[in-house]
Amino acid sequence: MDDVFAVGRKTTVIVRAGKGDHYREIPLNSKVCEVLLAWIAERRQKFADREISNAFFVNPQGNALTTSSIDLIVRKVGQSCGLELSAHQLRHSLLTNLVRNKKDIVLVADIAGHKSLNTTRRYALPTVRDKERALEELID
């Protein structure tokens, strides 16, 4: 709970031991802050009568969710929508969308927690569709 700041000027989440066991701070956009504040209010109300884990996301018993349990939840939500999803795929989509929306590769690497730009570069690799579109645009 102490690592999420969804109100004020510095809306961020602190990642203490993320990918590669690196510390970083990630800014949160206004929509994410809205959703997180709603969860905080729901969490407070749901567990008002008992002591629970200080983890931001907890199970119905108030214990911290593990990374694998969060991934399982993402997969189940995806299945209910007819999609094959995982937490890793969501991360990959975020980074790919940042690159495709012309965000600086150094910025994307920092958000991802990558030490090497070569690691981030894979999110910038063109797809078959990108290549087709580029060649088709020569005709226009």
N, CA, C and O atoms as a MOPAC input file, in Angstrom:
PM7 MOZYME 1SCF
protein

 N      0.83000 1    -1.19600 1     0.00000 1
 C      0.00000 1     0.00000 1     0.00000 1
 C      0.87300 1     1.25800 1     0.00000 1
 O      0.48200 1     2.29300 1    -0.54000 1
 N      2.04800 1     1.16100 1     0.60600 1
 C      2.92200 1     2.32200 1     0.72000 1
 C      3.63300 1     2.66600 1    -0.58900 1
 O      4.30300 1     3.69600 1    -0.67400 1
 N      3.49500 1     1.81800 1    -1.60600 1
 C      4.20900 1     2.02100 1    -2.86800 1
 C      3.33100 1     2.57300 1    -3.98600 1
 O      3.79500 1     2.74200 1    -5.11300 1
 N      2.06800 1     2.85400 1    -3.68200 1
 C      1.14800 1     3.36200 1    -4.69900 1
 C      0.68800 1     4.75600 1    -4.29400 1
 O      0.14200 1     4.96100 1    -3.21000 1
 N      0.92000 1     5.70600 1    -5.18800 1
 C      0.53500 1     7.09400 1    -4.94900 1
 C     -0.40700 1     7.51900 1    -6.07100 1
 O      0.03700 1     7.90200 1    -7.15300 1
 N     -1.71700 1     7.44700 1    -5.80200 1
 C     -2.72000 1     7.71800 1    -6.83500 1
 C     -3.36500 1     9.08500 1    -6.67300 1
 O     -4.30000 1     9.41500 1    -7.40300 1
 N     -2.87900 1     9.88800 1    -5.72400 1
 C     -3.42000 1    11.23000 1    -5.50500 1
 C     -2.25000 1    12.19900 1    -5.39700 1
 O     -1.16000 1    11.82300 1    -4.96700 1
 N     -2.48300 1    13.45000 1    -5.79000 1
 C     -1.45300 1    14.47200 1    -5.65800 1
 C     -0.68500 1    14.69000 1    -6.94400 1
 O     -1.07900 1    14.22900 1    -8.01500 1
 N      0.41300 1    15.40100 1    -6.81300 1
 C      1.21200 1    15.75400 1    -8.00600 1
 C      2.03800 1    14.59900 1    -8.52500 1
 O      2.23100 1    14.46300 1    -9.73300 1
 N      2.52700 1    13.77000 1    -7.63100 1
 C      3.42200 1    12.67800 1    -8.04700 1
 C      2.67000 1    11.35100 1    -7.96300 1
 O      2.82500 1    10.59500 1    -7.00400 1
 N      1.85600 1    11.08100 1    -8.98100 1
 C      1.11300 1     9.82200 1    -9.00100 1
 C      2.01000 1     8.75000 1    -9.61200 1
 O      2.28000 1     8.75200 1   -10.81300 1
 N      2.46000 1     7.84700 1    -8.76800 1
 C      3.40300 1     6.81600 1    -9.20700 1
 C      3.15300 1     5.51300 1    -8.47200 1
 O      2.45100 1     5.45400 1    -7.46300 1
 N      3.75600 1     4.47700 1    -9.02100 1
 C      3.85300 1     3.21200 1    -8.30800 1
 C      5.34200 1     2.88700 1    -8.22600 1
 O      6.08300 1     3.02400 1    -9.20000 1
 N      5.75400 1     2.46000 1    -7.05400 1
 C      7.15000 1     2.07200 1    -6.85400 1
 C      7.25000 1     0.56700 1    -7.07800 1
 O      6.51800 1    -0.22300 1    -6.48400 1
 N      8.17200 1     0.20300 1    -7.94700 1
 C      8.45300 1    -1.21100 1    -8.19000 1
 C      9.77600 1    -1.49800 1    -7.49500 1
 O     10.83500 1    -1.07600 1    -7.95900 1
 N      9.70900 1    -2.21200 1    -6.38600 1
 C     10.91900 1    -2.43500 1    -5.58200 1
 C     11.78300 1    -3.57700 1    -6.09200 1
 O     13.00800 1    -3.52900 1    -5.98700 1
 N     11.16300 1    -4.58000 1    -6.63000 1
 C     11.92800 1    -5.73800 1    -7.11300 1
 C     11.24100 1    -6.28000 1    -8.36300 1
 O     10.74600 1    -7.40700 1    -8.37800 1
 N     11.22000 1    -5.46500 1    -9.39900 1
 C     10.57400 1    -5.85700 1   -10.64800 1
 C     11.47500 1    -6.73400 1   -11.48000 1
 O     12.38900 1    -7.38200 1   -10.96900 1
 N     11.20800 1    -6.74400 1   -12.76000 1
 C     11.98600 1    -7.55600 1   -13.69000 1
 C     13.47400 1    -7.25000 1   -13.51500 1
 O     13.87700 1    -6.08700 1   -13.52600 1
 N     14.26900 1    -8.27200 1   -13.35800 1
 C     15.69800 1    -8.07700 1   -13.13600 1
 C     16.00700 1    -7.62000 1   -11.72600 1
 O     17.13400 1    -7.22100 1   -11.43200 1
 N     15.00900 1    -7.67500 1   -10.84800 1
 C     15.15400 1    -7.28300 1    -9.44300 1
 C     15.60500 1    -5.82700 1    -9.29000 1
 O     16.36000 1    -5.50000 1    -8.37500 1
 N     15.13100 1    -4.94000 1   -10.20800 1
 C     15.51800 1    -3.53700 1   -10.18500 1
 C     14.42500 1    -2.65800 1    -9.58400 1
 O     13.23400 1    -2.91500 1    -9.76100 1
 N     14.84600 1    -1.62900 1    -8.87900 1
 C     13.94200 1    -0.62000 1    -8.30800 1
 C     13.65100 1     0.42700 1    -9.38300 1
 O     14.55500 1     0.85900 1   -10.09800 1
 N     12.39100 1     0.82800 1    -9.49100 1
 C     12.04700 1     1.94900 1   -10.35700 1
 C     10.70900 1     2.53400 1    -9.93800 1
 O      9.91900 1     1.89000 1    -9.24700 1
 N     10.47200 1     3.75700 1   -10.36600 1
 C      9.20100 1     4.43000 1   -10.10900 1
 C      8.52700 1     4.68600 1   -11.44700 1
 O      9.13100 1     5.24600 1   -12.36200 1
 N      7.26400 1     4.26900 1   -11.55500 1
 C      6.51700 1     4.39900 1   -12.79300 1
 C      5.37500 1     5.39300 1   -12.57800 1
 O      4.56900 1     5.22700 1   -11.66100 1
 N      5.30500 1     6.42600 1   -13.42100 1
 C      4.18700 1     7.37200 1   -13.30800 1
 C      2.86500 1     6.69200 1   -13.67900 1
 O      2.84000 1     5.76500 1   -14.48900 1
 N      1.78700 1     7.15800 1   -13.08800 1
 C      0.45800 1     6.62100 1   -13.37800 1
 C     -0.36900 1     7.67900 1   -14.08600 1
 O     -0.33800 1     8.85200 1   -13.71500 1
 N     -1.11400 1     7.26000 1   -15.11500 1
 C     -1.98100 1     8.23500 1   -15.78600 1
 C     -3.27400 1     8.40400 1   -14.99500 1
 O     -3.54200 1     7.64500 1   -14.06300 1
 N     -4.07100 1     9.39900 1   -15.36800 1
 C     -5.25900 1     9.74400 1   -14.58600 1
 C     -6.28400 1     8.61300 1   -14.54000 1
 O     -6.92900 1     8.41900 1   -13.51000 1
 N     -6.44900 1     7.86500 1   -15.62500 1
 C     -7.42100 1     6.76400 1   -15.63700 1
 C     -6.99300 1     5.65800 1   -14.66800 1
 O     -7.82000 1     5.11700 1   -13.93400 1
 N     -5.73000 1     5.33200 1   -14.66800 1
 C     -5.22100 1     4.31200 1   -13.74100 1
 C     -5.42000 1     4.77400 1   -12.30900 1
 O     -5.82600 1     3.98500 1   -11.45600 1
 N     -5.13800 1     6.04900 1   -12.03100 1
 C     -5.33700 1     6.58400 1   -10.68000 1
 C     -6.78800 1     6.45400 1   -10.25000 1
 O     -7.06900 1     6.09100 1    -9.10800 1
 N     -7.70700 1     6.74900 1   -11.15300 1
 C     -9.14200 1     6.61300 1   -10.87400 1
 C     -9.48600 1     5.19200 1   -10.43200 1
 O    -10.15500 1     4.98300 1    -9.42000 1
 N     -9.01800 1     4.23100 1   -11.20700 1
 C     -9.31100 1     2.82400 1   -10.92000 1
 C     -8.65600 1     2.39300 1    -9.60300 1
 O     -9.26900 1     1.68500 1    -8.80400 1
 N     -7.42400 1     2.81900 1    -9.38300 1
 C     -6.73200 1     2.45200 1    -8.14400 1
 C     -7.40800 1     3.05900 1    -6.91700 1
 O     -7.51400 1     2.40400 1    -5.88100 1
 N     -7.86100 1     4.29300 1    -7.02800 1
 C     -8.57400 1     4.92200 1    -5.91600 1
 C     -9.88300 1     4.19400 1    -5.61700 1
 O    -10.26500 1     4.05200 1    -4.45600 1
 N    -10.56100 1     3.73900 1    -6.65200 1
 C    -11.79600 1     2.96200 1    -6.45200 1
 C    -11.46500 1     1.65600 1    -5.72800 1
 O    -12.19700 1     1.24400 1    -4.82900 1
 N    -10.35200 1     0.99700 1    -6.12100 1
 C     -9.96300 1    -0.24500 1    -5.45400 1
 C     -9.60300 1     0.02400 1    -3.98700 1
 O     -9.97400 1    -0.75100 1    -3.10600 1
 N     -8.89000 1     1.10500 1    -3.72800 1
 C     -8.50700 1     1.43200 1    -2.34700 1
 C     -9.76000 1     1.61500 1    -1.48800 1
 O     -9.82000 1     1.12400 1    -0.36100 1
 N    -10.75600 1     2.32000 1    -2.02200 1
 C    -12.00600 1     2.52600 1    -1.28000 1
 C    -12.73100 1     1.19700 1    -1.05000 1
 O    -13.22600 1     0.93400 1     0.04600 1
 N    -12.78800 1     0.37300 1    -2.08100 1
 C    -13.44800 1    -0.93800 1    -1.95500 1
 C    -12.70200 1    -1.82300 1    -0.95600 1
 O    -13.31800 1    -2.51100 1    -0.14200 1
 N    -11.37900 1    -1.79800 1    -1.02900 1
 C    -10.52900 1    -2.59500 1    -0.12400 1
 C    -10.77300 1    -2.18100 1     1.32300 1
 O    -10.92900 1    -3.02500 1     2.20600 1
 N    -10.80400 1    -0.86000 1     1.55400 1
 C    -11.03500 1    -0.33200 1     2.90100 1
 C    -12.38100 1    -0.79900 1     3.44700 1
 O    -12.48800 1    -1.25200 1     4.58600 1
 N    -13.39800 1    -0.67900 1     2.60900 1
 C    -14.75900 1    -1.05700 1     3.02400 1
 C    -14.86400 1    -2.56900 1     3.25100 1
 O    -15.43800 1    -3.01600 1     4.24400 1
 N    -14.32000 1    -3.32800 1     2.34500 1
 C    -14.42200 1    -4.78600 1     2.41300 1
 C    -13.71700 1    -5.36900 1     3.63500 1
 O    -14.18500 1    -6.34800 1     4.21700 1
 N    -12.59700 1    -4.77000 1     4.02200 1
 C    -11.79100 1    -5.32000 1     5.11100 1
 C    -11.76200 1    -4.40900 1     6.33700 1
 O    -10.82700 1    -4.47700 1     7.13400 1
 N    -12.75800 1    -3.57200 1     6.49200 1
 C    -12.79300 1    -2.59800 1     7.59500 1
 C    -12.75400 1    -3.25700 1     8.96300 1
 O    -12.25100 1    -2.67200 1     9.92200 1
 N    -13.27400 1    -4.45000 1     9.05700 1
 C    -13.41500 1    -5.10100 1    10.36700 1
 C    -12.26500 1    -6.03100 1    10.74300 1
 O    -12.32700 1    -6.70100 1    11.77400 1
 N    -11.20500 1    -6.08100 1     9.91200 1
 C    -10.10300 1    -6.99300 1    10.26400 1
 C     -8.75300 1    -6.53400 1     9.72000 1
 O     -8.65900 1    -5.70200 1     8.81800 1
 N     -7.74200 1    -7.10400 1    10.29900 1
 C     -6.35700 1    -6.82900 1     9.91200 1
 C     -6.02000 1    -7.65800 1     8.67100 1
 O     -6.28100 1    -8.86000 1     8.63200 1
 N     -5.43800 1    -7.00700 1     7.65800 1
 C     -5.06700 1    -7.73000 1     6.43100 1
 C     -3.65600 1    -7.36400 1     6.01400 1
 O     -3.01400 1    -6.50800 1     6.62200 1
 N     -3.18600 1    -8.01800 1     4.97600 1
 C     -1.85100 1    -7.76000 1     4.43500 1
 C     -1.73400 1    -6.32000 1     3.95900 1
 O     -2.72700 1    -5.71500 1     3.55400 1
 N     -0.53800 1    -5.77500 1     4.00500 1
 C     -0.27100 1    -4.42900 1     3.50500 1
 C     -0.07100 1    -4.43000 1     1.98500 1
 O      0.14200 1    -3.37500 1     1.38700 1
 N     -0.13900 1    -5.59800 1     1.36800 1
 C     -0.00700 1    -5.68100 1    -0.09100 1
 C     -1.14500 1    -4.91200 1    -0.74500 1
 O     -2.24800 1    -4.84800 1    -0.20200 1
 N     -0.88500 1    -4.33700 1    -1.89100 1
 C     -1.91700 1    -3.53600 1    -2.56100 1
 C     -3.07200 1    -4.41100 1    -3.03600 1
 O     -4.23900 1    -4.07000 1    -2.84300 1
 N     -2.74000 1    -5.53900 1    -3.65800 1
 C     -3.78400 1    -6.45300 1    -4.11800 1
 C     -3.82000 1    -7.66100 1    -3.18600 1
 O     -2.81100 1    -8.32800 1    -2.96000 1
 N     -5.01000 1    -7.92100 1    -2.65500 1
 C     -5.18000 1    -9.02400 1    -1.70400 1
 C     -6.31200 1    -9.94200 1    -2.16800 1
 O     -7.19200 1    -9.54400 1    -2.93000 1
 N     -6.25800 1   -11.17500 1    -1.68500 1
 C     -7.31700 1   -12.13500 1    -2.00300 1
 C     -8.49500 1   -11.92200 1    -1.04100 1
 O     -8.41200 1   -11.08200 1    -0.14500 1
 N     -9.57700 1   -12.66800 1    -1.21700 1
 C    -10.75400 1   -12.47700 1    -0.34500 1
 C    -10.47600 1   -12.66100 1     1.14800 1
 O    -11.22700 1   -12.16600 1     1.98800 1
 N     -9.40300 1   -13.36900 1     1.47300 1
 C     -9.05000 1   -13.55500 1     2.88000 1
 C     -8.17200 1   -12.42100 1     3.40200 1
 O     -7.87100 1   -12.36700 1     4.59400 1
 N     -7.76100 1   -11.51600 1     2.51400 1
 C     -6.92800 1   -10.38400 1     2.92400 1
 C     -5.44400 1   -10.65700 1     2.84700 1
 O     -4.64000 1    -9.86500 1     3.34200 1
 N     -5.06600 1   -11.77000 1     2.23200 1
 C     -3.64700 1   -12.10300 1     2.06300 1
 C     -3.14100 1   -11.56200 1     0.72800 1
 O     -3.91200 1   -11.39900 1    -0.21800 1
 N     -1.85300 1   -11.28900 1     0.66200 1
 C     -1.24700 1   -10.75200 1    -0.56500 1
 C     -1.42400 1   -11.71500 1    -1.73100 1
 O     -1.27300 1   -12.92700 1    -1.58600 1
 N     -1.74800 1   -11.15000 1    -2.88800 1
 C     -1.78800 1   -11.96100 1    -4.10000 1
 C     -0.36000 1   -12.17300 1    -4.59000 1
 O      0.45600 1   -11.25300 1    -4.55200 1
 N     -0.06700 1   -13.36100 1    -5.04000 1
 C      1.24400 1   -13.63900 1    -5.61600 1
 C      1.22400 1   -13.22600 1    -7.08700 1
 O      0.15800 1   -13.00200 1    -7.66000 1
 N      2.40100 1   -13.12600 1    -7.68900 1
 C      2.45000 1   -12.78700 1    -9.11400 1
 C      1.74500 1   -13.85800 1    -9.94500 1
 O      1.10100 1   -13.54200 1   -10.94500 1
 N      1.86200 1   -15.11000 1    -9.54000 1
 C      1.18800 1   -16.16900 1   -10.31200 1
 C     -0.32400 1   -16.10700 1   -10.15000 1
 O     -1.05700 1   -16.42100 1   -11.08800 1
 N     -0.79700 1   -15.71100 1    -8.98200 1
 C     -2.25300 1   -15.59900 1    -8.81300 1
 C     -2.79900 1   -14.40700 1    -9.59700 1
 O     -3.91300 1   -14.47000 1   -10.11600 1
 N     -2.03900 1   -13.33800 1    -9.68800 1
 C     -2.45600 1   -12.19000 1   -10.50100 1
 C     -2.49200 1   -12.59900 1   -11.97700 1
 O     -3.42500 1   -12.24800 1   -12.70000 1
 N     -1.48500 1   -13.33400 1   -12.41400 1
 C     -1.46600 1   -13.81000 1   -13.79200 1
 C     -2.66600 1   -14.71400 1   -14.07000 1
 O     -3.26900 1   -14.62700 1   -15.14000 1
 N     -3.01400 1   -15.56600 1   -13.13400 1
 C     -4.17000 1   -16.44800 1   -13.29400 1
 C     -5.46300 1   -15.63700 1   -13.42600 1
 O     -6.33000 1   -15.97700 1   -14.23100 1
 N     -5.58900 1   -14.57800 1   -12.64700 1
 C     -6.76400 1   -13.70800 1   -12.73300 1
 C     -6.83300 1   -13.06600 1   -14.12100 1
 O     -7.89500 1   -13.03500 1   -14.74300 1
 N     -5.70400 1   -12.55800 1   -14.59900 1
 C     -5.66500 1   -11.94700 1   -15.93300 1
 C     -6.07100 1   -12.97100 1   -16.98700 1
 O     -6.83600 1   -12.65600 1   -17.89900 1
 N     -5.56300 1   -14.19300 1   -16.86700 1
 C     -5.90600 1   -15.24500 1   -17.83600 1
 C     -7.40100 1   -15.56100 1   -17.81100 1
 O     -8.01800 1   -15.74200 1   -18.86000 1
 N     -7.97900 1   -15.62700 1   -16.61100 1
 C     -9.41300 1   -15.93200 1   -16.49400 1
 C    -10.27100 1   -14.80300 1   -17.06100 1
 O    -11.27100 1   -15.06200 1   -17.73100 1
 N     -9.89000 1   -13.56400 1   -16.80100 1
 C    -10.61800 1   -12.43000 1   -17.36700 1
 C    -10.53200 1   -12.48200 1   -18.89700 1
 O    -11.52500 1   -12.25500 1   -19.58900 1
 N     -9.35600 1   -12.77700 1   -19.40600 1
 C     -9.17600 1   -12.90900 1   -20.84700 1
 C    -10.06700 1   -13.99700 1   -21.42400 1
 O    -10.72600 1   -13.79700 1   -22.44400 1
 N    -10.08300 1   -15.15300 1   -20.76300 1
 C    -10.92600 1   -16.26600 1   -21.22000 1
 C    -12.39000 1   -15.86300 1   -21.26500 1
 O    -13.09700 1   -16.20100 1   -22.21400 1
 N    -12.85100 1   -15.14400 1   -20.25000 1
 C    -14.26000 1   -14.74600 1   -20.20700 1
 C    -14.61600 1   -13.78500 1   -21.34100 1
 O    -15.78600 1   -13.62300 1   -21.68800 1
 N    -13.58700 1   -13.14800 1   -21.91300 1
 C    -13.80100 1   -12.23500 1   -23.04300 1
 C    -13.45000 1   -12.89200 1   -24.37200 1
 O    -13.49100 1   -12.25300 1   -25.42400 1
 N    -13.10200 1   -14.18300 1   -24.31300 1
 C    -12.72900 1   -14.88900 1   -25.52500 1
 C    -11.32600 1   -14.56700 1   -26.01300 1
 O    -11.02400 1   -14.71800 1   -27.19600 1
 N    -10.46600 1   -14.12200 1   -25.09700 1
 C     -9.09200 1   -13.76500 1   -25.44200 1
 C     -8.10400 1   -14.64300 1   -24.69200 1
 O     -8.37200 1   -15.09800 1   -23.58000 1
 N     -6.97300 1   -14.86900 1   -25.31200 1
 C     -5.89000 1   -15.57000 1   -24.62900 1
 C     -4.93100 1   -14.49500 1   -24.11400 1
 O     -4.20500 1   -13.87700 1   -24.89300 1
 N     -4.93600 1   -14.27800 1   -22.80400 1
 C     -4.15800 1   -13.20800 1   -22.18500 1
 C     -3.26700 1   -13.73700 1   -21.07700 1
 O     -3.50800 1   -14.81000 1   -20.52400 1
 N     -2.24100 1   -12.97200 1   -20.76400 1
 C     -1.42100 1   -13.21900 1   -19.57500 1
 C     -0.90300 1   -11.86500 1   -19.10400 1
 O     -0.94700 1   -10.88500 1   -19.84800 1
 N     -0.42500 1   -11.81500 1   -17.89700 1
 C      0.15100 1   -10.56900 1   -17.38300 1
 C      1.34300 1   -10.15100 1   -18.24500 1
 O      1.54400 1    -8.96600 1   -18.50800 1
 N      2.11800 1   -11.12300 1   -18.67500 1
 C      3.27300 1   -10.81500 1   -19.53000 1
 C      2.82000 1   -10.22800 1   -20.87200 1
 O      3.44500 1    -9.29900 1   -21.38400 1
 N      1.74600 1   -10.76100 1   -21.43800 1
 C      1.23600 1   -10.22500 1   -22.69700 1
 C      0.74800 1    -8.78200 1   -22.52700 1
 O      0.91300 1    -7.96200 1   -23.43100 1
 N      0.15500 1    -8.47500 1   -21.38700 1
 C     -0.27400 1    -7.09800 1   -21.13200 1
 C      0.93200 1    -6.16300 1   -21.06300 1
 O      0.90100 1    -5.05600 1   -21.60000 1
 N      1.98800 1    -6.61900 1   -20.40100 1
 C      3.22600 1    -5.83800 1   -20.32500 1
 C      3.79100 1    -5.62600 1   -21.72800 1
 O      4.18200 1    -4.51500 1   -22.08800 1
 N      3.83100 1    -6.69100 1   -22.50500 1
 C      4.35500 1    -6.63200 1   -23.86800 1
 C      3.52200 1    -5.65800 1   -24.71600 1
 O      4.07300 1    -4.86900 1   -25.48400 1
 N      2.20100 1    -5.72100 1   -24.57100 1
 C      1.31600 1    -4.82100 1   -25.32300 1
 C      1.54800 1    -3.36000 1   -24.93900 1
 O      1.58300 1    -2.48500 1   -25.80500 1
 N      1.70400 1    -3.10200 1   -23.65100 1
 C      1.97900 1    -1.74200 1   -23.19700 1
 C      3.24200 1    -1.20400 1   -23.85500 1
 O      3.23700 1    -0.11300 1   -24.42500 1
 N      4.31600 1    -1.96800 1   -23.77600 1
 C      5.59200 1    -1.50500 1   -24.30700 1
 C      5.54300 1    -1.35700 1   -25.82600 1
 O      6.08800 1    -0.39900 1   -26.37400 1
 N      4.89800 1    -2.29600 1   -26.50100 1
 C      4.75500 1    -2.21800 1   -27.95200 1
 C      3.94700 1    -0.98800 1   -28.34100 1
 O      4.31000 1    -0.28200 1   -29.28200 1
 N      2.85200 1    -0.72100 1   -27.62600 1
 C      2.03100 1     0.45300 1   -27.92900 1
 C      2.79600 1     1.75600 1   -27.69700 1
 O      2.63600 1     2.71100 1   -28.45700 1
 N      3.61300 1     1.80200 1   -26.66800 1
 C      4.42600 1     3.00000 1   -26.44700 1
 C      5.36000 1     3.23600 1   -27.63000 1
 O      5.47500 1     4.35800 1   -28.12200 1
 N      6.03300 1     2.16700 1   -28.08700 1
 C      6.95300 1     2.28900 1   -29.21300 1
 C      6.19400 1     2.68500 1   -30.47600 1
 O      6.62700 1     3.57300 1   -31.21100 1
 N      5.07600 1     2.03400 1   -30.72500 1
 C      4.29400 1     2.31500 1   -31.95200 1
 C      3.66700 1     3.70200 1   -31.93700 1
 O      3.32800 1     4.24500 1   -32.98800 1
 N      3.51200 1     4.27500 1   -30.74900 1
 C      3.00500 1     5.64600 1   -30.64500 1
 C      4.14600 1     6.65800 1   -30.58500 1
 O      3.98900 1     7.78100 1   -30.10600 1
 N      5.29800 1     6.21900 1   -31.08800 1
 C      6.46800 1     7.08900 1   -31.28400 1
 C      7.06900 1     7.64300 1   -30.00100 1
 O      7.64600 1     8.73000 1   -30.00600 1
 N      6.93800 1     6.90400 1   -28.90100 1
 C      7.59200 1     7.31800 1   -27.66200 1
 C      9.07000 1     6.94800 1   -27.75700 1
 O      9.43000 1     5.93000 1   -28.34800 1
 N      9.89400 1     7.76400 1   -27.18400 1
 C     11.33600 1     7.55800 1   -27.23800 1
 C     11.71000 1     6.19300 1   -26.67000 1
 O     11.21000 1     5.79800 1   -25.61600 1
 N     12.58100 1     5.47900 1   -27.36000 1
 C     12.96600 1     4.11700 1   -26.96900 1
 C     13.65400 1     4.10800 1   -25.59900 1
 O     13.54400 1     3.13100 1   -24.85800 1
 N     14.35800 1     5.18500 1   -25.26100 1
 C     15.00600 1     5.28000 1   -23.94200 1
 C     13.94100 1     5.38600 1   -22.85800 1
 O     14.07100 1     4.78000 1   -21.79500 1
 N     12.89600 1     6.14900 1   -23.12200 1
 C     11.78000 1     6.27500 1   -22.18800 1
 C     11.09400 1     4.92300 1   -21.99100 1
 O     10.79300 1     4.53100 1   -20.86400 1
 N     10.85200 1     4.22100 1   -23.08800 1
 C     10.20200 1     2.91200 1   -23.01400 1
 C     11.08100 1     1.93800 1   -22.22200 1
 O     10.57300 1     1.17700 1   -21.39800 1
 N     12.37500 1     1.95800 1   -22.46400 1
 C     13.30600 1     1.08900 1   -21.72700 1
 C     13.26000 1     1.38200 1   -20.23800 1
 O     13.28900 1     0.46400 1   -19.41700 1
 N     13.18700 1     2.65500 1   -19.89100 1
 C     13.13100 1     3.04300 1   -18.48400 1
 C     11.84100 1     2.55000 1   -17.83500 1
 O     11.87400 1     2.01400 1   -16.72700 1
 N     10.71300 1     2.72400 1   -18.50700 1
 C      9.43700 1     2.23900 1   -17.98400 1
 C      9.47500 1     0.72200 1   -17.81200 1
 O      8.96600 1     0.18500 1   -16.82800 1
 N     10.08300 1     0.04200 1   -18.77900 1
 C     10.15300 1    -1.42000 1   -18.74000 1
 C     11.14400 1    -1.93300 1   -17.70400 1
 O     11.05500 1    -3.08200 1   -17.27100 1
 N     12.08400 1    -1.08900 1   -17.30900 1
 C     13.11700 1    -1.54100 1   -16.38100 1
 C     14.24500 1    -2.27900 1   -17.08300 1
 O     14.96500 1    -3.06100 1   -16.46200 1
 N     14.39600 1    -2.02900 1   -18.38000 1
 C     15.46600 1    -2.67600 1   -19.14800 1
 C     16.77100 1    -1.90100 1   -18.97500 1
 O     16.78300 1    -0.67200 1   -19.03900 1
 N     17.84800 1    -2.61100 1   -18.76100 1
 C     19.16400 1    -1.98300 1   -18.65500 1
 C     19.74700 1    -1.71400 1   -20.03500 1
 O     20.52800 1    -0.77900 1   -20.21400 1
 N     19.36400 1    -2.53600 1   -21.00900 1
 C     19.91300 1    -2.42800 1   -22.35300 1
 C     18.82200 1    -2.04500 1   -23.34700 1
 O     17.71700 1    -2.58700 1   -23.30800 1
 N     19.13700 1    -1.11400 1   -24.23300 1
 C     18.18400 1    -0.74000 1   -25.27300 1
 C     17.93600 1    -1.89300 1   -26.24200 1
 O     16.89200 1    -1.94500 1   -26.89200 1
 N     18.88600 1    -2.81100 1   -26.34100 1
 C     18.69000 1    -3.98600 1   -27.20600 1
 C     17.52200 1    -4.83500 1   -26.72400 1
 O     16.81700 1    -5.44700 1   -27.52600 1
 N     17.32200 1    -4.86800 1   -25.41900 1
 C     16.19000 1    -5.61300 1   -24.87500 1
 C     14.88800 1    -4.94600 1   -25.29100 1
 O     13.92300 1    -5.62300 1   -25.64600 1
 N     14.86100 1    -3.63100 1   -25.24800 1
 C     13.66200 1    -2.87600 1   -25.60300 1
 C     13.43400 1    -2.87600 1   -27.11200 1
 O     12.29500 1    -2.77100 1   -27.56500 1
 N     14.48200 1    -2.99100 1   -27.87300 1
 C     14.40800 1    -2.92800 1   -29.33100 1
 C     13.41900 1    -3.93400 1   -29.91100 1
 O     12.80500 1    -3.66300 1   -30.94300 1
 N     13.25600 1    -5.08000 1   -29.27200 1
 C     12.34900 1    -6.10400 1   -29.82200 1
 C     10.91000 1    -5.59600 1   -29.91000 1
 O     10.12300 1    -6.09600 1   -30.71400 1
 N     10.56800 1    -4.60500 1   -29.08700 1
 C      9.22300 1    -4.03900 1   -29.14300 1
 C      9.06000 1    -3.09400 1   -30.33100 1
 O      7.94300 1    -2.70900 1   -30.67800 1
 N     10.17800 1    -2.72500 1   -30.94900 1
 C     10.15000 1    -1.81600 1   -32.09000 1
 C     10.29200 1    -2.55000 1   -33.41700 1
 O     10.22600 1    -1.92800 1   -34.47800 1
 N     10.48300 1    -3.84600 1   -33.37100 1
 C     10.66600 1    -4.60000 1   -34.61300 1
 C      9.38200 1    -4.56800 1   -35.43800 1
 O      8.28900 1    -4.72200 1   -34.89400 1
 N      9.51300 1    -4.36900 1   -36.74300 1
 C      8.31800 1    -4.29600 1   -37.58500 1
 C      7.64800 1    -5.65600 1   -37.73600 1
 O      8.30200 1    -6.69800 1   -37.76000 1
 N      6.33600 1    -5.61100 1   -37.83600 1
 C      5.56300 1    -6.82000 1   -38.10100 1
 C      5.46400 1    -6.99500 1   -39.61600 1
 O      5.84500 1    -6.10600 1   -40.37800 1
 N      4.96300 1    -8.12000 1   -40.03500 1
 C      4.73300 1    -8.35500 1   -41.46300 1
 C      3.79300 1    -7.27600 1   -41.99600 1
 O      3.99800 1    -6.74800 1   -43.08800 1
 N      2.76600 1    -6.95600 1   -41.22100 1
 C      1.80000 1    -5.93000 1   -41.63300 1
 C      2.47700 1    -4.57000 1   -41.78000 1
 O      2.14400 1    -3.82100 1   -42.69800 1
 N      3.41900 1    -4.23200 1   -40.90000 1
 C      4.15800 1    -2.96500 1   -41.00700 1
 C      4.93100 1    -2.91000 1   -42.32500 1
 O      4.94900 1    -1.88500 1   -43.00600 1
 N      5.55900 1    -4.01800 1   -42.66500 1
 C      6.33800 1    -4.08100 1   -43.90600 1
 C      5.42800 1    -3.95700 1   -45.11500 1
 O      5.74300 1    -3.23800 1   -46.06300 1
 N      4.30100 1    -4.65500 1   -45.08500 1
 C      3.33900 1    -4.58200 1   -46.19100 1
 C      2.83900 1    -3.14700 1   -46.36900 1
 O      2.77800 1    -2.63800 1   -47.48800 1
 N      2.48300 1    -2.50000 1   -45.25300 1
 C      1.96500 1    -1.13600 1   -45.29200 1
 C      3.01900 1    -0.17600 1   -45.85300 1
 O      2.69700 1     0.69500 1   -46.66000 1
 N      4.26600 1    -0.33300 1   -45.43200 1
 C      5.33900 1     0.54600 1   -45.91100 1
 C      5.51100 1     0.41100 1   -47.42200 1
 O      5.67500 1     1.40900 1   -48.12400 1
 N      5.47300 1    -0.81000 1   -47.91400 1
 C      5.62200 1    -1.01900 1   -49.35400 1
 C      4.38600 1    -0.54200 1   -50.11700 1
 O      4.50600 1    -0.01900 1   -51.22500 1
 N      3.23100 1    -0.71600 1   -49.54600 1
 C      1.97800 1    -0.26100 1   -50.18000 1
 C      1.94300 1     1.25500 1   -50.27900 1
 O      1.43000 1     1.80300 1   -51.25400 1
 N      2.49100 1     1.94100 1   -49.26500 1
 C      2.50100 1     3.40900 1   -49.25800 1
 C      3.35100 1     3.99200 1   -50.37700 1
 O      3.18200 1     5.15600 1   -50.73900 1
 N      4.26400 1     3.19800 1   -50.93000 1
 C      5.08500 1     3.67100 1   -52.04900 1
 C      4.22700 1     3.90800 1   -53.28700 1
 O      4.55600 1     4.73700 1   -54.13500 1
 N      3.12600 1     3.17100 1   -53.37600 1
 C      2.23100 1     3.27700 1   -54.53400 1
 C      1.39200 1     4.54500 1   -54.44700 1
 O      1.09000 1     5.15900 1   -55.47000 1
 N      1.01500 1     4.94000 1   -53.24100 1
 C      0.12100 1     6.10700 1   -53.05000 1
 C      0.73900 1     7.39600 1   -53.46200 1
 O      0.10400 1     8.44600 1   -53.35600 1

